Amino acid sequence: MSAIKCHNIVSHSRPTLVVDFGAQYAQLIARRVREAQVYSEVVPHTTPVEEILARQPAAIVLSGGPASVYVQGAPRVDPALFEAGVPVLGICYGFQAMADALGGTVQQTGTREYGRTDLQVLDGGGVLHRELPARGPVWMSHGDAVTAAPGGFMVTARSAGAPVAAFEDTGRRLAGVQYHPEVMHSPHGQEVLRRFLHEVAGIRPSWTTANVIDETVAAIQAQTQGSRLVCGLSGGVDSAVAAALVHRAVGDALTCVFVDHGLLRSGERAQVERDYVAATGVKLVTIDARERFLSALAGVADPELKRKIIGREFIRVFEAAARDLQAEAGRHGQEIRFLVQGTLYPDVVESGGGSGTANIKSHHNVGGLPEDLRFELVEPLRALFKDEVRRVGLELGLPETIVHRQPFPGPGLAIRIIGSVTAARLETLRAADAIAREELSAAGMDRDIWQCPVVLLADVHSVGVQGDGRTYGHPVVLRPVSSEDAMTADWSRVPYDVLARISGRITNEVPEINRVVLDVTSKPPGTIEWE
């Protein structure tokens, strides 16, 4: 029997469904739909049309994808989808699949379009493109094109490689575009999506932060019904907002456990114990396990082994804390029934879930608990993307330093040390990391940079000159990156004067470091973390 039972927290009866045809942007489409204040979910293209329609969707968006509609085995759209009276928008491959299913023509024109492309609006632009520039840039990514629209559709745009770049049949509430309106490289794309959702589909914009909080609090209360809960608080934004939401719903029935494993950045324990508790009033138990984790990691340089050790030790520490809390509750005739976890919607999609699948992530989400610690799972953020989580956090009154905290790996600084982990190396990296964060904040770059890992090359010695002497210190790597979804990222162009201040301070203030280098690799091919 599983030690964890999972429930959905927020259920929306009529979502807008994004049908994923293998596009890299399917989740981004869902986010953009939500930015238009319409709730959305992603479903795979293999979902039978009967199952899609059984969800009673308010609208359907067909995503892009890498296939060609005329190739054997390519994903198809069941024409029955368009006979159900549900508004449908096709994007890129979804646009072509829609045209094909409805009797239009899709073929190679000999002109492929990738990246920035000039779009020409035709015949007033219909609903989606009316009063937009007659010519303007959009983001294309296609080798095939719709060359003839299905019967009943008005062609509203074209490009050099796509004779039919947009069409719509407002009577049937069907529309499509060849380009990607969801990416920022299509300047008017969000307006096009908004018009489809609000004007073509007629959906009322009601997906707001206040509504999310109210619905989630009510759902938590209905699920827990006065029982006690425990939450593993990591200090990151996900667990912080999840705990704050649950606390809003159940008050002192929630106890948070914060495990200080000694792998945190400078000031993070104090931030949780002081700022977070002051903002929420949550009951917090702090476990000081620094020596335990250092002992377990002694001499270990392999990054995967580090992760396994940290995950194992975290579960053991949390398990002991949970037993103590359970015993205390028992003395008062109570029981802790629920475990709070900060699972986000991308975690659900990427794990193949979406209908109650428990997705136990890294160690601070405390999966793998023993059988005699049976908790039901409360996941208040299960329907949300990261940007929505941050908005909820601010609405709940959490400090900006927590809500806009840079993402930080569960295993902490241990995987930003290339080599074995020691107390001295942790202090060295902690000091360098604090300097980098201070200078980036002072330069007003906190919102421009998604995160800036500082990596200590502990097994590498670099020749330097400090004072009048020759030194053999360690290099550190700055890895500033910008990203919308963490799936792809680009290195951030930090001004030279900011980099100079960071480098000067680190090499002057951290004696063990005599060289600072900059990682200018995008993702892909490089990952965010080095280990």
C-alpha positions as CSV (number, residue, x, y, z in Angstrom):
1,M,0.0,0.0,0.0
2,S,1.4,3.4,-0.9
3,A,2.3,5.7,2.0
4,I,0.9,8.7,0.1
5,K,-2.5,9.2,-1.3
6,C,-3.1,12.0,-3.7
7,H,-6.0,14.4,-4.3
8,N,-6.6,17.2,-6.6
9,I,-7.1,20.6,-4.8
10,V,-8.7,22.9,-7.4
11,S,-11.1,21.5,-10.0
12,H,-12.4,23.8,-12.8
13,S,-15.5,22.3,-14.5
14,R,-14.9,24.0,-17.9
15,P,-11.2,24.5,-18.7
16,T,-9.7,25.6,-22.0
17,L,-7.8,22.5,-23.1
18,V,-4.5,22.8,-24.9
19,V,-4.0,19.7,-27.1
20,D,-0.3,19.0,-27.2
21,F,0.9,17.7,-30.6
22,G,4.5,17.5,-29.3
23,A,5.2,21.2,-29.3
24,Q,7.9,22.7,-27.2
25,Y,5.5,25.5,-26.5
26,A,2.4,23.7,-25.3
27,Q,2.9,24.7,-21.7
28,L,3.6,28.2,-22.8
29,I,0.3,28.3,-24.7
30,A,-1.5,27.3,-21.5
31,R,0.3,30.0,-19.6
32,R,-0.6,32.6,-22.1
33,V,-4.3,31.5,-22.0
34,R,-4.2,32.0,-18.2
35,E,-2.7,35.5,-18.7
36,A,-5.9,36.2,-20.5
37,Q,-7.6,35.2,-17.2
38,V,-8.9,32.0,-18.6
39,Y,-8.1,28.7,-16.9
40,S,-6.3,26.1,-19.1
41,E,-4.9,22.6,-18.9
42,V,-2.6,20.6,-21.3
43,V,-3.8,17.2,-22.6
44,P,-1.9,14.9,-25.0
45,H,-3.0,14.6,-28.6
46,T,-3.6,10.9,-27.9
47,T,-6.6,11.8,-25.7
48,P,-9.8,10.4,-27.4
49,V,-12.1,13.1,-28.6
50,E,-14.9,11.6,-26.5
51,E,-12.7,12.1,-23.4
52,I,-11.9,15.7,-24.4
53,L,-15.5,16.6,-24.9
54,A,-16.5,14.9,-21.7
55,R,-14.5,17.5,-19.9
56,Q,-16.9,20.1,-21.3
57,P,-14.1,22.4,-22.3
58,A,-14.9,26.1,-22.7
59,A,-12.5,26.1,-25.7
60,I,-9.8,24.0,-27.3
61,V,-6.4,25.1,-28.6
62,L,-4.5,22.8,-30.9
63,S,-0.8,23.3,-30.4
64,G,2.1,23.1,-32.8
65,G,4.2,20.0,-33.4
66,P,7.0,18.6,-35.5
67,A,5.0,16.3,-37.8
68,S,3.6,16.8,-41.4
69,V,-0.1,16.1,-41.6
70,Y,0.2,14.1,-44.8
71,V,2.8,11.7,-43.5
72,Q,1.6,8.3,-42.5
73,G,1.3,8.0,-38.7
74,A,1.1,11.8,-38.2
75,P,-1.2,12.9,-35.3
76,R,-4.6,13.7,-36.6
77,V,-7.6,15.6,-35.4
78,D,-10.9,13.7,-35.3
79,P,-13.4,15.8,-37.4
80,A,-15.9,15.1,-34.7
81,L,-14.1,17.6,-32.5
82,F,-15.3,20.4,-34.8
83,E,-18.9,19.2,-34.8
84,A,-19.4,19.5,-31.1
85,G,-19.9,23.3,-31.0
86,V,-16.8,23.9,-28.9
87,P,-14.6,26.9,-30.0
88,V,-11.3,25.7,-31.4
89,L,-8.1,27.6,-32.2
90,G,-5.4,25.9,-34.3
91,I,-1.7,27.0,-33.9
92,C,1.1,26.0,-36.4
93,Y,0.7,22.2,-36.8
94,G,-2.6,22.4,-35.0
95,F,-3.7,24.9,-37.6
96,Q,-2.6,22.6,-40.4
97,A,-4.3,19.5,-38.8
98,M,-7.5,21.6,-38.4
99,A,-7.4,22.6,-42.1
100,D,-6.8,19.0,-43.2
101,A,-9.6,17.6,-41.0
102,L,-12.1,20.1,-42.3
103,G,-11.3,19.6,-46.0
104,G,-8.6,22.3,-46.6
105,T,-5.3,21.6,-48.4
106,V,-1.9,21.3,-46.7
107,Q,1.3,20.9,-48.7
108,Q,4.9,22.0,-49.2
109,T,5.1,25.4,-50.9
110,G,8.9,25.3,-51.4
111,T,9.3,28.2,-48.9
112,R,10.0,27.3,-45.3
113,E,9.7,29.9,-42.7
114,Y,11.6,29.7,-39.4
115,G,11.9,32.6,-37.0
116,R,10.8,36.2,-37.6
117,T,8.5,36.4,-40.6
118,D,6.5,39.2,-42.2
119,L,2.7,38.7,-41.9
120,Q,0.2,40.5,-44.2
121,V,-3.3,41.0,-42.8
122,L,-6.1,40.5,-45.4
123,D,-9.7,41.7,-45.8
124,G,-9.7,43.7,-42.5
125,G,-8.2,40.8,-40.5
126,G,-11.5,39.3,-39.2
127,V,-11.9,39.2,-35.4
128,L,-8.4,38.0,-34.5
129,H,-6.4,40.5,-36.6
130,R,-8.7,43.5,-37.0
131,E,-7.0,46.9,-36.6
132,L,-3.6,45.3,-36.1
133,P,-0.8,46.5,-38.4
134,A,-1.4,45.6,-42.0
135,R,2.1,44.1,-42.1
136,G,4.1,43.1,-39.0
137,P,6.4,40.5,-37.6
138,V,5.3,37.1,-36.2
139,W,7.3,34.0,-35.2
140,M,7.0,31.1,-37.7
141,S,8.3,27.6,-37.6
142,H,6.9,25.5,-40.5
143,G,8.0,23.7,-43.7
144,D,4.4,22.9,-44.8
145,A,1.6,25.4,-45.3
146,V,-2.1,25.6,-45.7
147,T,-2.7,26.5,-49.4
148,A,-6.5,26.3,-49.4
149,A,-8.8,27.0,-46.5
150,P,-11.7,24.7,-45.7
151,G,-15.1,25.7,-46.9
152,G,-16.8,28.4,-44.9
153,F,-13.5,29.9,-43.6
154,M,-12.4,33.5,-44.3
155,V,-8.6,33.8,-45.0
156,T,-7.4,36.7,-42.8
157,A,-3.6,36.7,-43.3
158,R,-0.8,35.4,-45.5
159,S,3.0,35.3,-45.6
160,A,5.6,34.6,-48.2
161,G,5.6,30.9,-47.4
162,A,2.0,30.5,-46.2
163,P,-0.8,31.5,-48.7
164,V,-3.2,30.9,-45.8
165,A,-1.5,32.1,-42.6
166,A,-4.7,32.7,-40.7
167,F,-8.4,31.8,-41.1
168,E,-11.6,32.0,-39.1
169,D,-15.2,30.9,-39.2
170,T,-16.8,32.9,-36.5
171,G,-20.2,31.3,-37.0
172,R,-18.8,28.0,-35.9
173,R,-16.3,29.7,-33.5
174,L,-13.3,28.1,-35.3
175,A,-10.1,29.9,-36.1
176,G,-6.4,29.2,-36.7
177,V,-3.0,30.9,-37.3
178,Q,0.1,29.4,-38.9
179,Y,2.4,31.4,-36.6
180,H,3.1,31.2,-32.8
181,P,1.1,33.8,-31.0
182,E,2.3,32.5,-27.6
183,V,5.9,33.6,-28.0
184,M,7.1,37.1,-27.3
185,H,8.6,37.4,-30.8
186,S,5.0,37.7,-32.1
187,P,4.3,41.2,-30.7
188,H,0.5,41.1,-31.0
189,G,0.2,37.4,-30.3
190,Q,-1.3,37.8,-26.8
191,E,-3.9,40.1,-28.2
192,V,-4.8,37.5,-30.8
193,L,-5.2,34.8,-28.1
194,R,-7.2,37.1,-26.0
195,R,-9.6,37.9,-28.8
196,F,-10.1,34.2,-29.6
197,L,-10.8,33.4,-25.9
198,H,-13.0,36.4,-25.1
199,E,-14.6,37.4,-28.4
200,V,-14.7,34.2,-30.5
201,A,-15.2,31.7,-27.7
202,G,-17.1,34.1,-25.4
203,I,-15.3,33.0,-22.3
204,R,-15.6,35.4,-19.3
205,P,-12.1,36.3,-17.9
206,S,-12.4,35.0,-14.3
207,W,-9.1,33.3,-13.7
208,T,-7.6,35.8,-11.2
209,T,-5.3,35.5,-8.2
210,A,-8.0,36.4,-5.7
211,N,-10.3,33.7,-7.2
212,V,-7.5,31.1,-7.1
213,I,-6.9,31.8,-3.4
214,D,-10.6,31.7,-2.5
215,E,-11.2,28.4,-4.4
216,T,-8.1,26.7,-3.1
217,V,-8.7,27.7,0.5
218,A,-12.3,26.3,0.2
219,A,-11.0,23.1,-1.4
220,I,-8.3,22.6,1.3
221,Q,-10.9,23.0,4.0
222,A,-13.3,20.6,2.3
223,Q,-10.5,18.0,1.9
224,T,-8.9,18.2,5.4
225,Q,-12.1,18.7,7.4
226,G,-10.3,19.8,10.6
227,S,-7.5,17.3,10.5
228,R,-3.9,18.2,11.2
229,L,-1.2,18.6,8.5
230,V,2.6,18.7,8.2
231,C,4.7,20.4,5.5
232,G,8.3,20.1,4.6
233,L,9.3,23.8,4.2
234,S,12.5,24.2,2.0
235,G,12.6,28.0,2.0
236,G,11.9,28.0,-1.8
237,V,8.9,29.8,-3.2
238,D,6.9,26.6,-4.0
239,S,6.8,25.2,-0.5
240,A,6.5,28.7,1.0
241,V,3.4,29.6,-1.0
242,A,1.9,26.1,-0.6
243,A,2.3,26.3,3.2
244,A,0.9,29.9,3.3
245,L,-2.2,28.9,1.4
246,V,-2.8,25.9,3.6
247,H,-2.2,28.0,6.7
248,R,-4.8,30.5,5.4
249,A,-7.2,27.6,5.2
250,V,-6.5,25.6,8.4
251,G,-4.5,27.9,10.7
252,D,-2.6,26.2,13.5
253,A,-3.7,22.7,12.3
254,L,-0.6,23.0,10.0
255,T,3.0,22.5,11.3
256,C,5.9,23.2,9.0
257,V,9.2,21.4,9.4
258,F,12.4,23.2,8.1
259,V,15.5,21.0,7.9
260,D,18.7,22.9,8.0
261,H,21.1,20.6,6.2
262,G,23.9,23.0,6.1
263,L,23.8,23.3,2.3
264,L,21.8,26.6,2.2
265,R,22.9,30.0,1.0
266,S,23.8,32.8,3.3
267,G,20.9,34.0,5.5
268,E,18.3,31.5,4.3
269,R,17.6,29.9,7.6
270,A,17.1,33.3,9.2
271,Q,14.9,34.3,6.3
272,V,12.6,31.4,6.9
273,E,12.6,31.6,10.7
274,R,12.2,35.3,10.9
275,D,10.6,36.8,7.8
276,Y,8.4,33.9,6.7
277,V,7.0,33.2,10.2
278,A,6.4,36.9,10.8
279,A,4.4,37.2,7.5
280,T,2.3,34.0,7.9
281,G,2.2,33.2,11.6
282,V,2.8,29.5,10.7
283,K,4.0,27.1,13.4
284,L,7.6,26.1,12.5
285,V,9.9,23.4,13.8
286,T,13.5,23.8,12.7
287,I,15.8,20.7,12.7
288,D,19.5,21.4,12.8
289,A,21.0,18.5,10.8
290,R,24.1,20.2,9.5
291,E,26.6,17.8,11.1
292,R,24.6,14.8,10.0
293,F,24.6,15.8,6.3
294,L,28.3,16.8,6.3
295,S,29.3,13.4,7.8
296,A,27.2,11.6,5.2
297,L,28.7,13.5,2.3
298,A,32.3,13.2,3.5
299,G,34.6,12.4,0.6
300,V,31.8,12.1,-2.0
301,A,32.5,13.9,-5.2
302,D,30.1,12.2,-7.6
303,P,27.1,14.5,-8.1
304,E,24.5,11.7,-8.5
305,L,25.7,10.1,-5.3
306,K,25.5,13.4,-3.5
307,R,21.9,13.8,-4.6
308,K,21.0,10.3,-3.4
309,I,22.7,10.8,0.0
310,I,21.1,14.2,0.5
311,G,17.6,12.8,-0.4
312,R,18.1,9.8,1.8
313,E,19.2,11.8,4.8
314,F,16.5,14.4,4.3
315,I,13.8,11.7,4.3
316,R,15.2,10.2,7.5
317,V,15.4,13.5,9.3
318,F,11.9,14.5,8.2
319,E,10.6,11.0,9.1
320,A,11.9,11.4,12.7
321,A,10.4,14.9,12.9
322,A,7.0,13.6,11.6
323,R,7.0,10.8,14.2
324,D,7.6,13.2,17.0
325,L,4.8,15.5,15.7
326,Q,2.5,12.5,15.3
327,A,3.2,11.3,18.8
328,E,2.5,14.8,20.2
329,A,-0.7,15.0,18.3
330,G,-1.7,11.6,19.6
331,R,-1.3,12.8,23.2
332,H,-4.0,15.2,22.4
333,G,-6.2,12.7,20.8
334,Q,-5.4,13.9,17.3
335,E,-3.7,12.6,14.1
336,I,-1.7,14.2,11.4
337,R,-3.4,12.9,8.2
338,F,-2.1,15.2,5.5
339,L,1.3,16.1,4.0
340,V,1.5,19.4,2.1
341,Q,3.6,19.4,-1.1
342,G,4.4,22.3,-3.4
343,T,3.9,20.4,-6.7
344,L,3.3,22.8,-9.6
345,Y,1.3,22.2,-12.8
346,P,4.4,21.7,-15.0
347,D,5.4,18.9,-12.7
348,V,2.0,17.3,-13.2
349,V,2.2,17.6,-17.0
350,E,5.8,16.3,-17.2
351,S,5.0,13.3,-15.0
352,G,2.1,12.3,-17.3
353,G,-0.4,13.2,-14.6
354,G,-3.1,15.7,-14.4
355,S,-5.8,13.5,-12.9
356,G,-4.5,12.7,-9.4
357,T,-1.0,11.3,-10.1
358,A,1.3,11.7,-7.2
359,N,4.5,13.3,-8.4
360,I,7.1,13.1,-5.6
361,K,9.9,15.3,-6.7
362,S,13.2,16.0,-4.9
363,H,14.2,15.4,-1.3
364,H,12.5,18.5,0.2
365,N,9.1,17.2,-1.1
366,V,9.6,14.2,1.2
367,G,8.7,11.3,-1.0
368,G,9.7,7.7,0.0
369,L,8.3,7.9,3.6
370,P,7.9,4.5,5.4
371,E,4.6,2.6,5.3
372,D,3.7,3.4,8.9
373,L,3.7,7.2,8.1
374,R,0.7,7.2,5.8
375,F,-0.3,10.7,4.7
376,E,-2.8,11.9,2.2
377,L,-1.3,14.5,-0.1
378,V,-2.4,18.1,-0.2
379,E,-1.1,19.9,-3.3
380,P,-2.5,23.5,-3.3
381,L,-0.4,24.6,-6.2
382,R,-1.1,21.6,-8.4
383,A,-3.0,23.7,-11.0
384,L,-0.5,26.6,-11.1
385,F,2.5,27.7,-13.1
386,K,5.5,29.4,-11.3
387,D,4.5,32.9,-12.3
388,E,1.0,32.3,-10.9
389,V,2.5,30.9,-7.7
390,R,4.5,34.1,-7.2
391,R,1.4,36.3,-7.7
392,V,-0.5,34.2,-5.1
393,G,2.4,34.5,-2.7
394,L,2.4,38.3,-3.0
395,E,-1.4,38.4,-2.6
396,L,-1.0,36.3,0.6
397,G,1.5,38.9,2.0
398,L,4.7,36.9,1.7
399,P,7.9,39.0,1.6
400,E,9.3,39.7,-1.9
401,T,12.6,38.3,-0.9
402,I,10.9,34.9,-0.6
403,V,8.4,35.2,-3.5
404,H,11.0,36.4,-6.0
405,R,13.8,34.2,-4.6
406,Q,16.0,32.7,-7.3
407,P,15.3,29.0,-7.9
408,F,17.7,26.9,-5.8
409,P,18.3,23.2,-6.2
410,G,17.0,20.9,-3.5
411,P,20.5,19.5,-2.8
412,G,21.7,23.0,-2.3
413,L,25.3,24.2,-2.5
414,A,26.4,20.5,-2.5
415,I,25.9,20.3,-6.3
416,R,27.5,23.7,-6.9
417,I,30.8,22.4,-5.5
418,I,32.7,20.4,-8.1
419,G,34.4,18.0,-5.8
420,S,33.7,16.7,-2.3
421,V,31.7,18.8,0.2
422,T,33.4,20.1,3.3
423,A,32.4,22.8,5.8
424,A,35.3,25.0,4.6
425,R,34.3,24.7,0.9
426,L,30.7,25.4,1.8
427,E,31.7,28.6,3.6
428,T,33.8,29.7,0.6
429,L,31.0,29.2,-1.8
430,R,28.4,30.7,0.5
431,A,30.5,33.9,0.7
432,A,31.1,34.1,-3.1
433,D,27.4,33.4,-3.8
434,A,26.3,36.1,-1.3
435,I,28.5,38.7,-3.0
436,A,27.1,37.9,-6.5
437,R,23.5,38.1,-5.3
438,E,24.2,41.4,-3.5
439,E,25.8,43.0,-6.5
440,L,23.1,41.8,-8.9
441,S,20.4,43.1,-6.6
442,A,22.2,46.5,-6.2
443,A,22.3,46.7,-10.0
444,G,18.5,46.2,-10.1
445,M,18.9,42.9,-12.1
446,D,16.9,40.6,-9.8
447,R,14.0,40.4,-12.2
448,D,16.1,40.4,-15.4
449,I,18.1,37.3,-14.3
450,W,16.1,34.1,-13.6
451,Q,19.0,32.7,-11.5
452,C,22.7,33.0,-11.2
453,P,24.4,29.9,-9.8
454,V,27.9,30.3,-8.5
455,V,29.9,27.2,-9.0
456,L,33.1,26.4,-6.9
457,L,35.7,24.4,-8.8
458,A,37.0,22.9,-5.6
459,D,39.2,20.3,-7.3
460,V,40.8,22.9,-9.6
461,H,43.6,25.2,-8.5
462,S,44.4,28.4,-10.4
463,V,47.6,30.4,-10.3
464,G,47.1,33.9,-9.1
465,V,48.8,37.0,-7.7
466,Q,47.3,38.5,-4.6
467,G,49.3,41.1,-2.6
468,D,52.9,40.4,-3.5
469,G,52.6,36.7,-3.5
470,R,51.8,33.9,-5.8
471,T,48.6,32.0,-4.9
472,Y,47.0,28.7,-5.8
473,G,43.4,29.4,-5.1
474,H,40.2,28.1,-6.6
475,P,38.1,29.5,-9.5
476,V,34.4,30.1,-9.3
477,V,32.1,30.2,-12.2
478,L,29.2,32.7,-12.6
479,R,26.2,31.2,-14.4
480,P,23.7,34.0,-14.9
481,V,20.7,32.7,-17.0
482,S,17.4,34.0,-18.2
483,S,14.4,31.7,-18.8
484,E,10.6,31.7,-18.9
485,D,10.0,28.0,-18.3
486,A,13.4,26.4,-17.2
487,M,13.1,24.1,-20.3
488,T,15.3,26.4,-22.3
489,A,17.5,29.3,-21.1
490,D,20.0,31.8,-22.4
491,W,23.0,33.3,-20.6
492,S,22.2,36.8,-19.3
493,R,24.2,39.7,-20.7
494,V,25.3,41.2,-17.4
495,P,26.9,44.6,-17.8
496,Y,30.7,44.5,-17.7
497,D,30.8,47.0,-14.8
498,V,28.6,44.7,-12.7
499,L,30.7,41.7,-13.5
500,A,33.8,43.6,-12.6
501,R,32.4,44.5,-9.2
502,I,31.4,40.9,-8.5
503,S,34.8,39.6,-9.6
504,G,36.7,42.3,-7.6
505,R,34.8,41.7,-4.4
506,I,35.0,37.9,-4.6
507,T,38.7,37.9,-5.2
508,N,39.3,40.5,-2.5
509,E,36.9,39.3,0.1
510,V,37.1,35.5,-0.2
511,P,40.8,34.5,0.3
512,E,40.3,31.0,-1.2
513,I,39.2,32.3,-4.6
514,N,41.6,34.0,-7.0
515,R,39.7,33.7,-10.3
516,V,36.2,34.4,-11.5
517,V,35.0,33.1,-14.9
518,L,31.7,33.6,-16.8
519,D,29.7,30.7,-18.3
520,V,28.2,31.9,-21.6
521,T,26.4,28.6,-22.6
522,S,22.7,28.5,-23.4
523,K,20.4,25.6,-22.5
524,P,20.6,23.5,-24.6
525,P,23.3,22.4,-24.9
526,G,24.3,23.2,-21.3
527,T,22.2,22.5,-18.3
528,I,21.6,25.2,-15.6
529,E,23.6,23.5,-12.9
530,W,27.1,22.1,-13.6
531,E,26.4,18.8,-11.8
